[in-house]
Amino acid sequence: MSTHVTETPAASSDIALRHFQDMLAFETDCWDVHESLKAGKVDFIIVDVRDRNAFAKGYVKGAINIPHREMTAERMSQYPNGKLFVVYCAGPHCNGANKAAVRLARLGLPVKMMIGGVTGWLDEGFTLTTSM
């Protein structure tokens, strides 16, 4: 007798491997971003895509604020070519980071989404800053 979990069989190991490896190409998590920032090994640009008011209330230290609607070719051309952008928004209930990732990818820029966003960041016990 199957359960809700097993009524749909798991993918084969080779398909599962490809799927989960691919996910890592699209996403990073709060812990990895935090540890990279803490170590000073920042080979990416972290972008808070929320509006300016939300950003001013607290953001990941080191992040820049570019609301996803403002991600134009002209605006993004001021950043080094080929540099990875890591985007985040409020959290899992927000699709702003997804929209930003689509915009950046359409511009031909490398992008990953920080899963969890601000909610995930706080859930990990990390703090936000308000100092500019």
Number of C-alpha atoms within 10 A of each C-alpha: 4 8 7 6 8 9 9 9 8 10 10 8 9 8 11 12 12 10 12 10 11 11 12 12 12 15 14 17 18 23 15 11 19 16 12 14 17 10 9 9 10 13 11 17 17 25 24 29 28 23 15 12 8 14 22 14 11 14 25 24 15 14 17 16 19 20 19 23 13 14 17 12 14 8 10 15 12 8 11 9 11 11 13 16 22 25 31 32 30 21 17 15 10 14 13 23 27 19 17 29 25 15 19 21 14 11 14 12 18 18 24 25 24 28 22 21 26 23 15 18 24 14 12 13 9 13 13 15 14 11 9 7
